[in-house]
Amino acid sequence: MARQLTDLTVIGTASRPETRSWVAGLGAHHVIDHAKPLADQVADLGVGTPGFVFSTTNTDKHVAEIAKLIAPQGASA
């Protein structure tokens, strides 16, 4: 929905090949591996610093990485 209803770049997460394909099929522009450090992977995409993060599962495991990768106060540099 985010891709269809907004002009945001959508980055999904998945770790197995079949779930990576599923996430891409749902419309994610990029798919990164949630089993690896998120901030480094997002930086490697070269899409800039995200202003929004929508985390729906295991947020407690990823909150430190989310804090590293998100733009301060959601403002891109």
PQR file with spaces between the fields and no chain letter, atoms N, CA, C, O and H, PARSE charges and radii, in Angstrom:
ATOM       1  N    MET     1       0.812   -1.191    0.000 -0.4000 1.5000
ATOM       2  CA   MET     1       0.000    0.000    0.000 -0.0000 2.0000
ATOM       3  C    MET     1       0.858    1.258    0.000  0.5500 1.7000
ATOM       4  O    MET     1       0.541    2.234   -0.680 -0.5500 1.4000
ATOM       5  N    ALA     2       1.944    1.231    0.765 -0.4000 1.5000
ATOM       6  CA   ALA     2       2.787    2.425    0.840 -0.0000 2.0000
ATOM       7  C    ALA     2       3.316    2.804   -0.537  0.5500 1.7000
ATOM       8  O    ALA     2       3.386    3.986   -0.876 -0.5500 1.4000
ATOM       9  H    ALA     2       2.202    0.438    1.317  0.4000 1.0000
ATOM      10  N    ARG     3       3.678    1.828   -1.311 -0.4000 1.5000
ATOM      11  CA   ARG     3       4.207    2.124   -2.650 -0.0000 2.0000
ATOM      12  C    ARG     3       3.105    2.632   -3.579  0.5500 1.7000
ATOM      13  O    ARG     3       3.337    3.534   -4.384 -0.5500 1.4000
ATOM      14  H    ARG     3       3.621    0.868   -1.036  0.4000 1.0000
ATOM      15  N    GLN     4       1.926    2.063   -3.471 -0.4000 1.5000
ATOM      16  CA   GLN     4       0.828    2.456   -4.351 -0.0000 2.0000
ATOM      17  C    GLN     4       0.237    3.801   -3.986  0.5500 1.7000
ATOM      18  O    GLN     4      -0.235    4.528   -4.860 -0.5500 1.4000
ATOM      19  H    GLN     4       1.738    1.330   -2.818  0.4000 1.0000
ATOM      20  N    LEU     5       0.254    4.146   -2.705 -0.4000 1.5000
ATOM      21  CA   LEU     5      -0.438    5.345   -2.256 -0.0000 2.0000
ATOM      22  C    LEU     5       0.476    6.537   -1.955  0.5500 1.7000
ATOM      23  O    LEU     5      -0.011    7.628   -1.661 -0.5500 1.4000
ATOM      24  H    LEU     5       0.638    3.556   -1.995  0.4000 1.0000
ATOM      25  N    THR     6       1.792    6.336   -2.026 -0.4000 1.5000
ATOM      26  CA   THR     6       2.728    7.408   -1.720 -0.0000 2.0000
ATOM      27  C    THR     6       3.864    7.405   -2.736  0.5500 1.7000
ATOM      28  O    THR     6       3.955    6.516   -3.583 -0.5500 1.4000
ATOM      29  H    THR     6       2.187    5.449   -2.265  0.4000 1.0000
ATOM      30  N    ASP     7       4.718    8.400   -2.640 -0.4000 1.5000
ATOM      31  CA   ASP     7       5.925    8.417   -3.469 -0.0000 2.0000
ATOM      32  C    ASP     7       7.148    8.007   -2.653  0.5500 1.7000
ATOM      33  O    ASP     7       8.281    8.278   -3.051 -0.5500 1.4000
ATOM      34  H    ASP     7       4.645    9.122   -1.951  0.4000 1.0000
ATOM      35  N    LEU     8       6.922    7.354   -1.513 -0.4000 1.5000
ATOM      36  CA   LEU     8       8.018    6.906   -0.659 -0.0000 2.0000
ATOM      37  C    LEU     8       8.778    5.750   -1.303  0.5500 1.7000
ATOM      38  O    LEU     8       8.213    4.972   -2.071 -0.5500 1.4000
ATOM      39  H    LEU     8       6.002    7.134   -1.189  0.4000 1.0000
ATOM      40  N    THR     9      10.063    5.650   -0.982 -0.4000 1.5000
ATOM      41  CA   THR     9      10.840    4.472   -1.347 -0.0000 2.0000
ATOM      42  C    THR     9      10.606    3.444   -0.250  0.5500 1.7000
ATOM      43  O    THR     9      10.874    3.710    0.921 -0.5500 1.4000
ATOM      44  H    THR     9      10.522    6.282   -0.358  0.4000 1.0000
ATOM      45  N    VAL    10      10.112    2.285   -0.622 -0.4000 1.5000
ATOM      46  CA   VAL    10       9.755    1.252    0.346 -0.0000 2.0000
ATOM      47  C    VAL    10      10.894    0.241    0.456  0.5500 1.7000
ATOM      48  O    VAL    10      11.324   -0.345   -0.538 -0.5500 1.4000
ATOM      49  H    VAL    10       9.895    2.069   -1.574  0.4000 1.0000
ATOM      50  N    ILE    11      11.372    0.050    1.688 -0.4000 1.5000
ATOM      51  CA   ILE    11      12.411   -0.929    1.980 -0.0000 2.0000
ATOM      52  C    ILE    11      11.796   -1.965    2.908  0.5500 1.7000
ATOM      53  O    ILE    11      11.437   -1.652    4.043 -0.5500 1.4000
ATOM      54  H    ILE    11      11.023    0.526    2.495  0.4000 1.0000
ATOM      55  N    GLY    12      11.674   -3.191    2.431 -0.4000 1.5000
ATOM      56  CA   GLY    12      11.136   -4.280    3.242 -0.0000 2.0000
ATOM      57  C    GLY    12      12.269   -5.120    3.806  0.5500 1.7000
ATOM      58  O    GLY    12      13.422   -4.983    3.396 -0.5500 1.4000
ATOM      59  H    GLY    12      11.965   -3.446    1.509  0.4000 1.0000
ATOM      60  N    THR    13      11.934   -5.983    4.743 -0.4000 1.5000
ATOM      61  CA   THR    13      12.937   -6.878    5.309 -0.0000 2.0000
ATOM      62  C    THR    13      12.481   -8.325    5.206  0.5500 1.7000
ATOM      63  O    THR    13      11.296   -8.629    5.348 -0.5500 1.4000
ATOM      64  H    THR    13      10.998   -6.093    5.076  0.4000 1.0000
ATOM      65  N    ALA    14      13.431   -9.205    4.959 -0.4000 1.5000
ATOM      66  CA   ALA    14      13.192  -10.643    4.906 -0.0000 2.0000
ATOM      67  C    ALA    14      14.557  -11.319    4.922  0.5500 1.7000
ATOM      68  O    ALA    14      15.554  -10.728    4.510 -0.5500 1.4000
ATOM      69  H    ALA    14      14.393   -8.958    4.844  0.4000 1.0000
ATOM      70  N    SER    15      14.597  -12.556    5.398 -0.4000 1.5000
ATOM      71  CA   SER    15      15.901  -13.224    5.467 -0.0000 2.0000
ATOM      72  C    SER    15      16.006  -14.444    4.546  0.5500 1.7000
ATOM      73  O    SER    15      17.104  -14.783    4.104 -0.5500 1.4000
ATOM      74  H    SER    15      13.787  -13.037    5.733  0.4000 1.0000
ATOM      75  N    ARG    16      14.906  -15.098    4.254 -0.4000 1.5000
ATOM      76  CA   ARG    16      14.945  -16.287    3.389 -0.0000 2.0000
ATOM      77  C    ARG    16      14.644  -15.906    1.941  0.5500 1.7000
ATOM      78  O    ARG    16      13.910  -14.950    1.695 -0.5500 1.4000
ATOM      79  H    ARG    16      14.014  -14.823    4.613  0.4000 1.0000
ATOM      80  N    PRO    17      15.195  -16.632    0.995 -0.5600 1.5000
ATOM      81  CA   PRO    17      14.960  -16.308   -0.413  0.2800 2.0000
ATOM      82  C    PRO    17      13.474  -16.231   -0.773  0.5500 1.7000
ATOM      83  O    PRO    17      13.058  -15.330   -1.502 -0.5500 1.4000
ATOM      84  N    GLU    18      12.676  -17.169   -0.266 -0.4000 1.5000
ATOM      85  CA   GLU    18      11.259  -17.156   -0.618 -0.0000 2.0000
ATOM      86  C    GLU    18      10.516  -15.963   -0.010  0.5500 1.7000
ATOM      87  O    GLU    18       9.576  -15.448   -0.616 -0.5500 1.4000
ATOM      88  H    GLU    18      13.014  -17.900    0.327  0.4000 1.0000
ATOM      89  N    THR    19      10.928  -15.524    1.176 -0.4000 1.5000
ATOM      90  CA   THR    19      10.260  -14.361    1.758 -0.0000 2.0000
ATOM      91  C    THR    19      10.781  -13.070    1.137  0.5500 1.7000
ATOM      92  O    THR    19      10.046  -12.086    1.048 -0.5500 1.4000
ATOM      93  H    THR    19      11.691  -15.943    1.668  0.4000 1.0000
ATOM      94  N    ARG    20      12.033  -13.062    0.709 -0.4000 1.5000
ATOM      95  CA   ARG    20      12.562  -11.902   -0.016 -0.0000 2.0000
ATOM      96  C    ARG    20      11.767  -11.708   -1.307  0.5500 1.7000
ATOM      97  O    ARG    20      11.386  -10.587   -1.643 -0.5500 1.4000
ATOM      98  H    ARG    20      12.630  -13.861    0.781  0.4000 1.0000
ATOM      99  N    SER    21      11.523  -12.791   -2.022 -0.4000 1.5000
ATOM     100  CA   SER    21      10.736  -12.724   -3.253 -0.0000 2.0000
ATOM     101  C    SER    21       9.312  -12.258   -2.969  0.5500 1.7000
ATOM     102  O    SER    21       8.758  -11.458   -3.723 -0.5500 1.4000
ATOM     103  H    SER    21      11.833  -13.702   -1.750  0.4000 1.0000
ATOM     104  N    TRP    22       8.726  -12.747   -1.900 -0.4000 1.5000
ATOM     105  CA   TRP    22       7.366  -12.359   -1.524 -0.0000 2.0000
ATOM     106  C    TRP    22       7.292  -10.863   -1.231  0.5500 1.7000
ATOM     107  O    TRP    22       6.380  -10.180   -1.696 -0.5500 1.4000
ATOM     108  H    TRP    22       9.176  -13.397   -1.288  0.4000 1.0000
ATOM     109  N    VAL    23       8.265  -10.351   -0.448 -0.4000 1.5000
ATOM     110  CA   VAL    23       8.283   -8.931   -0.100 -0.0000 2.0000
ATOM     111  C    VAL    23       8.472   -8.079   -1.363  0.5500 1.7000
ATOM     112  O    VAL    23       7.803   -7.059   -1.529 -0.5500 1.4000
ATOM     113  H    VAL    23       9.006  -10.906   -0.070  0.4000 1.0000
ATOM     114  N    ALA    24       9.359   -8.485   -2.230 -0.4000 1.5000
ATOM     115  CA   ALA    24       9.555   -7.757   -3.487 -0.0000 2.0000
ATOM     116  C    ALA    24       8.278   -7.798   -4.330  0.5500 1.7000
ATOM     117  O    ALA    24       7.908   -6.802   -4.952 -0.5500 1.4000
ATOM     118  H    ALA    24       9.903   -9.313   -2.095  0.4000 1.0000
ATOM     119  N    GLY    25       7.617   -8.935   -4.347 -0.4000 1.5000
ATOM     120  CA   GLY    25       6.378   -9.080   -5.088 -0.0000 2.0000
ATOM     121  C    GLY    25       5.256   -8.208   -4.556  0.5500 1.7000
ATOM     122  O    GLY    25       4.341   -7.845   -5.296 -0.5500 1.4000
ATOM     123  H    GLY    25       7.917   -9.744   -3.841  0.4000 1.0000
ATOM     124  N    LEU    26       5.321   -7.873   -3.284 -0.4000 1.5000
ATOM     125  CA   LEU    26       4.333   -6.983   -2.683 -0.0000 2.0000
ATOM     126  C    LEU    26       4.586   -5.524   -3.058  0.5500 1.7000
ATOM     127  O    LEU    26       3.740   -4.660   -2.827 -0.5500 1.4000
ATOM     128  H    LEU    26       6.064   -8.168   -2.683  0.4000 1.0000
ATOM     129  N    GLY    27       5.767   -5.257   -3.643 -0.4000 1.5000
ATOM     130  CA   GLY    27       6.022   -3.913   -4.130 -0.0000 2.0000
ATOM     131  C    GLY    27       7.190   -3.170   -3.504  0.5500 1.7000
ATOM     132  O    GLY    27       7.432   -2.014   -3.851 -0.5500 1.4000
ATOM     133  H    GLY    27       6.454   -5.960   -3.830  0.4000 1.0000
ATOM     134  N    ALA    28       7.924   -3.802   -2.589 -0.4000 1.5000
ATOM     135  CA   ALA    28       9.069   -3.116   -1.992 -0.0000 2.0000
ATOM     136  C    ALA    28      10.090   -2.773   -3.075  0.5500 1.7000
ATOM     137  O    ALA    28      10.386   -3.591   -3.946 -0.5500 1.4000
ATOM     138  H    ALA    28       7.727   -4.741   -2.308  0.4000 1.0000
ATOM     139  N    HIS    29      10.621   -1.559   -3.009 -0.4000 1.5000
ATOM     140  CA   HIS    29      11.676   -1.161   -3.934 -0.0000 2.0000
ATOM     141  C    HIS    29      12.972   -1.928   -3.640  0.5500 1.7000
ATOM     142  O    HIS    29      13.718   -2.289   -4.550 -0.5500 1.4000
ATOM     143  H    HIS    29      10.380   -0.894   -2.301  0.4000 1.0000
ATOM     144  N    HIS    30      13.214   -2.163   -2.357 -0.4000 1.5000
ATOM     145  CA   HIS    30      14.420   -2.850   -1.901 -0.0000 2.0000
ATOM     146  C    HIS    30      14.027   -3.815   -0.787  0.5500 1.7000
ATOM     147  O    HIS    30      13.055   -3.583   -0.068 -0.5500 1.4000
ATOM     148  H    HIS    30      12.607   -1.869   -1.619  0.4000 1.0000
ATOM     149  N    VAL    31      14.793   -4.903   -0.651 -0.4000 1.5000
ATOM     150  CA   VAL    31      14.585   -5.853    0.438 -0.0000 2.0000
ATOM     151  C    VAL    31      15.930   -6.080    1.109  0.5500 1.7000
ATOM     152  O    VAL    31      16.906   -6.459    0.461 -0.5500 1.4000
ATOM     153  H    VAL    31      15.582   -5.091   -1.235  0.4000 1.0000
ATOM     154  N    ILE    32      15.970   -5.840    2.428 -0.4000 1.5000
ATOM     155  CA   ILE    32      17.187   -6.081    3.202 -0.0000 2.0000
ATOM     156  C    ILE    32      16.934   -7.221    4.184  0.5500 1.7000
ATOM     157  O    ILE    32      15.788   -7.595    4.433 -0.5500 1.4000
ATOM     158  H    ILE    32      15.177   -5.532    2.955  0.4000 1.0000
ATOM     159  N    ASP    33      18.002   -7.763    4.731 -0.4000 1.5000
ATOM     160  CA   ASP    33      17.942   -8.923    5.621 -0.0000 2.0000
ATOM     161  C    ASP    33      17.836   -8.475    7.070  0.5500 1.7000
ATOM     162  O    ASP    33      18.766   -7.875    7.608 -0.5500 1.4000
ATOM     163  H    ASP    33      18.933   -7.459    4.528  0.4000 1.0000
ATOM     164  N    HIS    34      16.692   -8.769    7.707 -0.4000 1.5000
ATOM     165  CA   HIS    34      16.504   -8.351    9.095 -0.0000 2.0000
ATOM     166  C    HIS    34      17.372   -9.129   10.083  0.5500 1.7000
ATOM     167  O    HIS    34      17.402   -8.789   11.266 -0.5500 1.4000
ATOM     168  H    HIS    34      15.936   -9.257    7.270  0.4000 1.0000
ATOM     169  N    ALA    35      18.073  -10.157    9.627 -0.4000 1.5000
ATOM     170  CA   ALA    35      18.979  -10.915   10.488 -0.0000 2.0000
ATOM     171  C    ALA    35      20.373  -10.286   10.542  0.5500 1.7000
ATOM     172  O    ALA    35      21.238  -10.740   11.292 -0.5500 1.4000
ATOM     173  H    ALA    35      18.048  -10.433    8.667  0.4000 1.0000
ATOM     174  N    LYS    36      20.582   -9.241    9.742 -0.4000 1.5000
ATOM     175  CA   LYS    36      21.867   -8.544    9.702 -0.0000 2.0000
ATOM     176  C    LYS    36      21.648   -7.086   10.120  0.5500 1.7000
ATOM     177  O    LYS    36      20.507   -6.626   10.153 -0.5500 1.4000
ATOM     178  H    LYS    36      19.880   -8.873    9.133  0.4000 1.0000
ATOM     179  N    PRO    37      22.723   -6.353   10.441 -0.5600 1.5000
ATOM     180  CA   PRO    37      22.560   -4.950   10.837  0.2800 2.0000
ATOM     181  C    PRO    37      21.816   -4.133    9.772  0.5500 1.7000
ATOM     182  O    PRO    37      22.250   -4.047    8.624 -0.5500 1.4000
ATOM     183  N    LEU    38      20.712   -3.550   10.167 -0.4000 1.5000
ATOM     184  CA   LEU    38      19.859   -2.820    9.234 -0.0000 2.0000
ATOM     185  C    LEU    38      20.488   -1.524    8.746  0.5500 1.7000
ATOM     186  O    LEU    38      20.419   -1.214    7.557 -0.5500 1.4000
ATOM     187  H    LEU    38      20.359   -3.620   11.100  0.4000 1.0000
ATOM     188  N    ALA    39      21.101   -0.765    9.647 -0.4000 1.5000
ATOM     189  CA   ALA    39      21.620    0.558    9.286 -0.0000 2.0000
ATOM     190  C    ALA    39      22.656    0.466    8.167  0.5500 1.7000
ATOM     191  O    ALA    39      22.630    1.269    7.234 -0.5500 1.4000
ATOM     192  H    ALA    39      21.158   -1.017   10.613  0.4000 1.0000
ATOM     193  N    ASP    40      23.554   -0.491    8.248 -0.4000 1.5000
ATOM     194  CA   ASP    40      24.577   -0.652    7.208 -0.0000 2.0000
ATOM     195  C    ASP    40      23.946   -1.006    5.865  0.5500 1.7000
ATOM     196  O    ASP    40      24.365   -0.496    4.826 -0.5500 1.4000
ATOM     197  H    ASP    40      23.575   -1.144    9.005  0.4000 1.0000
ATOM     198  N    GLN    41      22.945   -1.875    5.886 -0.4000 1.5000
ATOM     199  CA   GLN    41      22.293   -2.281    4.641 -0.0000 2.0000
ATOM     200  C    GLN    41      21.541   -1.120    3.992  0.5500 1.7000
ATOM     201  O    GLN    41      21.572   -0.950    2.773 -0.5500 1.4000
ATOM     202  H    GLN    41      22.605   -2.289    6.730  0.4000 1.0000
ATOM     203  N    VAL    42      20.872   -0.333    4.813 -0.4000 1.5000
ATOM     204  CA   VAL    42      20.160    0.826    4.269 -0.0000 2.0000
ATOM     205  C    VAL    42      21.159    1.821    3.681  0.5500 1.7000
ATOM     206  O    VAL    42      20.929    2.368    2.603 -0.5500 1.4000
ATOM     207  H    VAL    42      20.846   -0.470    5.803  0.4000 1.0000
ATOM     208  N    ALA    43      22.261    2.054    4.382 -0.4000 1.5000
ATOM     209  CA   ALA    43      23.287    2.970    3.868 -0.0000 2.0000
ATOM     210  C    ALA    43      23.834    2.466    2.531  0.5500 1.7000
ATOM     211  O    ALA    43      24.071    3.256    1.618 -0.5500 1.4000
ATOM     212  H    ALA    43      22.448    1.609    5.258  0.4000 1.0000
ATOM     213  N    ASP    44      24.031    1.157    2.419 -0.4000 1.5000
ATOM     214  CA   ASP    44      24.557    0.573    1.184 -0.0000 2.0000
ATOM     215  C    ASP    44      23.605    0.729   -0.004  0.5500 1.7000
ATOM     216  O    ASP    44      24.038    0.668   -1.155 -0.5500 1.4000
ATOM     217  H    ASP    44      23.838    0.516    3.161  0.4000 1.0000
ATOM     218  N    LEU    45      22.320    0.927    0.266 -0.4000 1.5000
ATOM     219  CA   LEU    45      21.356    1.101   -0.821 -0.0000 2.0000
ATOM     220  C    LEU    45      21.558    2.415   -1.556  0.5500 1.7000
ATOM     221  O    LEU    45      21.207    2.535   -2.730 -0.5500 1.4000
ATOM     222  H    LEU    45      21.969    0.976    1.201  0.4000 1.0000
ATOM     223  N    GLY    46      22.121    3.399   -0.870 -0.4000 1.5000
ATOM     224  CA   GLY    46      22.352    4.695   -1.497 -0.0000 2.0000
ATOM     225  C    GLY    46      21.086    5.498   -1.735  0.5500 1.7000
ATOM     226  O    GLY    46      21.036    6.325   -2.646 -0.5500 1.4000
ATOM     227  H    GLY    46      22.405    3.302    0.084  0.4000 1.0000
ATOM     228  N    VAL    47      20.074    5.264   -0.933 -0.4000 1.5000
ATOM     229  CA   VAL    47      18.799    5.973   -1.112 -0.0000 2.0000
ATOM     230  C    VAL    47      18.638    7.142   -0.144  0.5500 1.7000
ATOM     231  O    VAL    47      17.588    7.785   -0.117 -0.5500 1.4000
ATOM     232  H    VAL    47      20.115    4.592   -0.193  0.4000 1.0000
ATOM     233  N    GLY    48      19.644    7.412    0.630 -0.4000 1.5000
ATOM     234  CA   GLY    48      19.556    8.488    1.609 -0.0000 2.0000
ATOM     235  C    GLY    48      19.056    7.978    2.947  0.5500 1.7000
ATOM     236  O    GLY    48      18.859    6.780    3.149 -0.5500 1.4000
ATOM     237  H    GLY    48      20.496    6.890    0.608  0.4000 1.0000
ATOM     238  N    THR    49      18.861    8.907    3.839 -0.4000 1.5000
ATOM     239  CA   THR    49      18.450    8.579    5.201 -0.0000 2.0000
ATOM     240  C    THR    49      16.934    8.568    5.293  0.5500 1.7000
ATOM     241  O    THR    49      16.295    9.579    5.005 -0.5500 1.4000
ATOM     242  H    THR    49      19.021    9.880    3.674  0.4000 1.0000
ATOM     243  N    PRO    50      16.341    7.440    5.692 -0.5600 1.5000
ATOM     244  CA   PRO    50      14.887    7.375    5.794  0.2800 2.0000
ATOM     245  C    PRO    50      14.327    8.345    6.835  0.5500 1.7000
ATOM     246  O    PRO    50      14.903    8.533    7.907 -0.5500 1.4000
ATOM     247  N    GLY    51      13.207    8.945    6.498 -0.4000 1.5000
ATOM     248  CA   GLY    51      12.517    9.828    7.425 -0.0000 2.0000
ATOM     249  C    GLY    51      11.442    9.110    8.210  0.5500 1.7000
ATOM     250  O    GLY    51      10.953    9.626    9.215 -0.5500 1.4000
ATOM     251  H    GLY    51      12.739    8.792    5.628  0.4000 1.0000
ATOM     252  N    PHE    52      11.065    7.908    7.754 -0.4000 1.5000
ATOM     253  CA   PHE    52      10.018    7.123    8.395 -0.0000 2.0000
ATOM     254  C    PHE    52      10.458    5.671    8.500  0.5500 1.7000
ATOM     255  O    PHE    52      11.129    5.153    7.608 -0.5500 1.4000
ATOM     256  H    PHE    52      11.463    7.489    6.937  0.4000 1.0000
ATOM     257  N    VAL    53      10.078    5.016    9.592 -0.4000 1.5000
ATOM     258  CA   VAL    53      10.256    3.573    9.734 -0.0000 2.0000
ATOM     259  C    VAL    53       8.959    3.027   10.302  0.5500 1.7000
ATOM     260  O    VAL    53       8.475    3.507   11.326 -0.5500 1.4000
ATOM     261  H    VAL    53       9.533    5.436   10.317  0.4000 1.0000
ATOM     262  N    PHE    54       8.395    2.027    9.643 -0.4000 1.5000
ATOM     263  CA   PHE    54       7.181    1.365   10.104 -0.0000 2.0000
ATOM     264  C    PHE    54       7.571   -0.054   10.455  0.5500 1.7000
ATOM     265  O    PHE    54       7.751   -0.888    9.568 -0.5500 1.4000
ATOM     266  H    PHE    54       8.788    1.637    8.810  0.4000 1.0000
ATOM     267  N    SER    55       7.703   -0.334   11.734 -0.4000 1.5000
ATOM     268  CA   SER    55       8.134   -1.643   12.203 -0.0000 2.0000
ATOM     269  C    SER    55       6.942   -2.359   12.832  0.5500 1.7000
ATOM     270  O    SER    55       6.341   -1.860   13.784 -0.5500 1.4000
ATOM     271  H    SER    55       7.558    0.343   12.455  0.4000 1.0000
ATOM     272  N    THR    56       6.605   -3.524   12.296 -0.4000 1.5000
ATOM     273  CA   THR    56       5.412   -4.222   12.757 -0.0000 2.0000
ATOM     274  C    THR    56       5.684   -5.483   13.568  0.5500 1.7000
ATOM     275  O    THR    56       4.791   -5.973   14.259 -0.5500 1.4000
ATOM     276  H    THR    56       7.093   -3.929   11.523  0.4000 1.0000
ATOM     277  N    THR    57       6.897   -6.015   13.497 -0.4000 1.5000
ATOM     278  CA   THR    57       7.204   -7.220   14.266 -0.0000 2.0000
ATOM     279  C    THR    57       8.618   -7.132   14.829  0.5500 1.7000
ATOM     280  O    THR    57       9.513   -6.554   14.213 -0.5500 1.4000
ATOM     281  H    THR    57       7.622   -5.618   12.936  0.4000 1.0000
ATOM     282  N    ASN    58       8.798   -7.705   15.988 -0.4000 1.5000
ATOM     283  CA   ASN    58      10.109   -7.779   16.643 -0.0000 2.0000
ATOM     284  C    ASN    58      10.798   -6.427   16.751  0.5500 1.7000
ATOM     285  O    ASN    58      12.023   -6.344   16.660 -0.5500 1.4000
ATOM     286  H    ASN    58       8.071   -8.175   16.488  0.4000 1.0000
ATOM     287  N    THR    59      10.038   -5.392   16.941 -0.4000 1.5000
ATOM     288  CA   THR    59      10.604   -4.049   17.035 -0.0000 2.0000
ATOM     289  C    THR    59      11.624   -3.953   18.149  0.5500 1.7000
ATOM     290  O    THR    59      12.626   -3.252   18.010 -0.5500 1.4000
ATOM     291  H    THR    59       9.043   -5.459   17.016  0.4000 1.0000
ATOM     292  N    ASP    60      11.388   -4.647   19.252 -0.4000 1.5000
ATOM     293  CA   ASP    60      12.328   -4.609   20.371 -0.0000 2.0000
ATOM     294  C    ASP    60      13.716   -5.106   19.962  0.5500 1.7000
ATOM     295  O    ASP    60      14.718   -4.658   20.520 -0.5500 1.4000
ATOM     296  H    ASP    60      10.574   -5.217   19.364  0.4000 1.0000
ATOM     297  N    LYS    61      13.786   -6.012   19.010 -0.4000 1.5000
ATOM     298  CA   LYS    61      15.072   -6.525   18.532 -0.0000 2.0000
ATOM     299  C    LYS    61      15.766   -5.537   17.593  0.5500 1.7000
ATOM     300  O    LYS    61      16.989   -5.556   17.462 -0.5500 1.4000
ATOM     301  H    LYS    61      12.972   -6.375   18.556  0.4000 1.0000
ATOM     302  N    HIS    62      14.991   -4.682   16.946 -0.4000 1.5000
ATOM     303  CA   HIS    62      15.532   -3.821   15.894 -0.0000 2.0000
ATOM     304  C    HIS    62      15.594   -2.341   16.252  0.5500 1.7000
ATOM     305  O    HIS    62      16.100   -1.541   15.466 -0.5500 1.4000
ATOM     306  H    HIS    62      13.997   -4.666   17.052  0.4000 1.0000
ATOM     307  N    VAL    63      15.092   -1.966   17.414 -0.4000 1.5000
ATOM     308  CA   VAL    63      14.969   -0.538   17.733 -0.0000 2.0000
ATOM     309  C    VAL    63      16.322    0.173   17.731  0.5500 1.7000
ATOM     310  O    VAL    63      16.392    1.328   17.311 -0.5500 1.4000
ATOM     311  H    VAL    63      14.681   -2.616   18.053  0.4000 1.0000
ATOM     312  N    ALA    64      17.379   -0.462   18.178 -0.4000 1.5000
ATOM     313  CA   ALA    64      18.696    0.186   18.182 -0.0000 2.0000
ATOM     314  C    ALA    64      19.168    0.450   16.742  0.5500 1.7000
ATOM     315  O    ALA    64      19.729    1.510   16.462 -0.5500 1.4000
ATOM     316  H    ALA    64      17.322   -1.400   18.519  0.4000 1.0000
ATOM     317  N    GLU    65      18.946   -0.492   15.845 -0.4000 1.5000
ATOM     318  CA   GLU    65      19.328   -0.306   14.442 -0.0000 2.0000
ATOM     319  C    GLU    65      18.448    0.749   13.783  0.5500 1.7000
ATOM     320  O    GLU    65      18.922    1.546   12.974 -0.5500 1.4000
ATOM     321  H    GLU    65      18.490   -1.353   16.073  0.4000 1.0000
ATOM     322  N    ILE    66      17.171    0.749   14.130 -0.4000 1.5000
ATOM     323  CA   ILE    66      16.267    1.763   13.583 -0.0000 2.0000
ATOM     324  C    ILE    66      16.731    3.152   14.000  0.5500 1.7000
ATOM     325  O    ILE    66      16.717    4.086   13.199 -0.5500 1.4000
ATOM     326  H    ILE    66      16.786    0.101   14.787  0.4000 1.0000
ATOM     327  N    ALA    67      17.140    3.281   15.254 -0.4000 1.5000
ATOM     328  CA   ALA    67      17.627    4.578   15.744 -0.0000 2.0000
ATOM     329  C    ALA    67      18.876    5.020   14.982  0.5500 1.7000
ATOM     330  O    ALA    67      19.069    6.216   14.759 -0.5500 1.4000
ATOM     331  H    ALA    67      17.151    2.522   15.905  0.4000 1.0000
ATOM     332  N    LYS    68      19.718    4.080   14.584 -0.4000 1.5000
ATOM     333  CA   LYS    68      20.921    4.415   13.814 -0.0000 2.0000
ATOM     334  C    LYS    68      20.596    4.875   12.396  0.5500 1.7000
ATOM     335  O    LYS    68      21.260    5.765   11.864 -0.5500 1.4000
ATOM     336  H    LYS    68      19.561    3.109   14.765  0.4000 1.0000
ATOM     337  N    LEU    69      19.580    4.274   11.786 -0.4000 1.5000
ATOM     338  CA   LEU    69      19.360    4.520   10.359 -0.0000 2.0000
ATOM     339  C    LEU    69      18.390    5.652   10.052  0.5500 1.7000
ATOM     340  O    LEU    69      18.444    6.213    8.958 -0.5500 1.4000
ATOM     341  H    LEU    69      19.041    3.552   12.218  0.4000 1.0000
ATOM     342  N    ILE    70      17.510    6.005   10.975 -0.4000 1.5000
ATOM     343  CA   ILE    70      16.493    7.010   10.683 -0.0000 2.0000
ATOM     344  C    ILE    70      17.068    8.421   10.791  0.5500 1.7000
ATOM     345  O    ILE    70      17.960    8.683   11.598 -0.5500 1.4000
ATOM     346  H    ILE    70      17.466    5.549   11.864  0.4000 1.0000
ATOM     347  N    ALA    71      16.546    9.313    9.971 -0.4000 1.5000
ATOM     348  CA   ALA    71      16.983   10.699   10.004 -0.0000 2.0000
ATOM     349  C    ALA    71      16.569   11.334   11.341  0.5500 1.7000
ATOM     350  O    ALA    71      15.467   11.080   11.827 -0.5500 1.4000
ATOM     351  H    ALA    71      15.822    9.099    9.315  0.4000 1.0000
ATOM     352  N    PRO    72      17.438   12.154   11.933 -0.5600 1.5000
ATOM     353  CA   PRO    72      17.075   12.829   13.188  0.2800 2.0000
ATOM     354  C    PRO    72      15.766   13.604   13.027  0.5500 1.7000
ATOM     355  O    PRO    72      15.633   14.439   12.133 -0.5500 1.4000
ATOM     356  N    GLN    73      14.824   13.320   13.888 -0.4000 1.5000
ATOM     357  CA   GLN    73      13.507   13.962   13.870 -0.0000 2.0000
ATOM     358  C    GLN    73      12.808   13.784   12.511  0.5500 1.7000
ATOM     359  O    GLN    73      11.937   14.570   12.139 -0.5500 1.4000
ATOM     360  H    GLN    73      14.932   12.641   14.614  0.4000 1.0000
ATOM     361  N    GLY    74      13.205   12.744   11.791 -0.4000 1.5000
ATOM     362  CA   GLY    74      12.586   12.447   10.507 -0.0000 2.0000
ATOM     363  C    GLY    74      12.938   13.405    9.380  0.5500 1.7000
ATOM     364  O    GLY    74      12.322   13.369    8.315 -0.5500 1.4000
ATOM     365  H    GLY    74      13.912   12.105   12.094  0.4000 1.0000
ATOM     366  N    ALA    75      13.927   14.261    9.612 -0.4000 1.5000
ATOM     367  CA   ALA    75      14.304   15.262    8.603 -0.0000 2.0000
ATOM     368  C    ALA    75      15.537   14.798    7.833  0.5500 1.7000
ATOM     369  O    ALA    75      16.597   14.584    8.421 -0.5500 1.4000
ATOM     370  H    ALA    75      14.427   14.290   10.478  0.4000 1.0000
ATOM     371  N    SER    76      15.399   14.644    6.531 -0.4000 1.5000
ATOM     372  CA   SER    76      16.539   14.256    5.698 -0.0000 2.0000
ATOM     373  C    SER    76      17.511   15.400    5.566  0.5500 1.7000
ATOM     374  O    SER    76      17.126   16.570    5.564 -0.5500 1.4000
ATOM     375  H    SER    76      14.538   14.818    6.053  0.4000 1.0000
ATOM     376  N    ALA    77      18.780   15.049    5.456 -0.4000 1.5000
ATOM     377  CA   ALA    77      19.828   16.061    5.329 -0.0000 2.0000
ATOM     378  C    ALA    77      19.927   16.587    3.922  0.5500 1.7000
ATOM     379  O    ALA    77      20.761   17.448    3.641 -0.5500 1.4000
ATOM     380  H    ALA    77      19.093   14.100    5.458  0.4000 1.0000
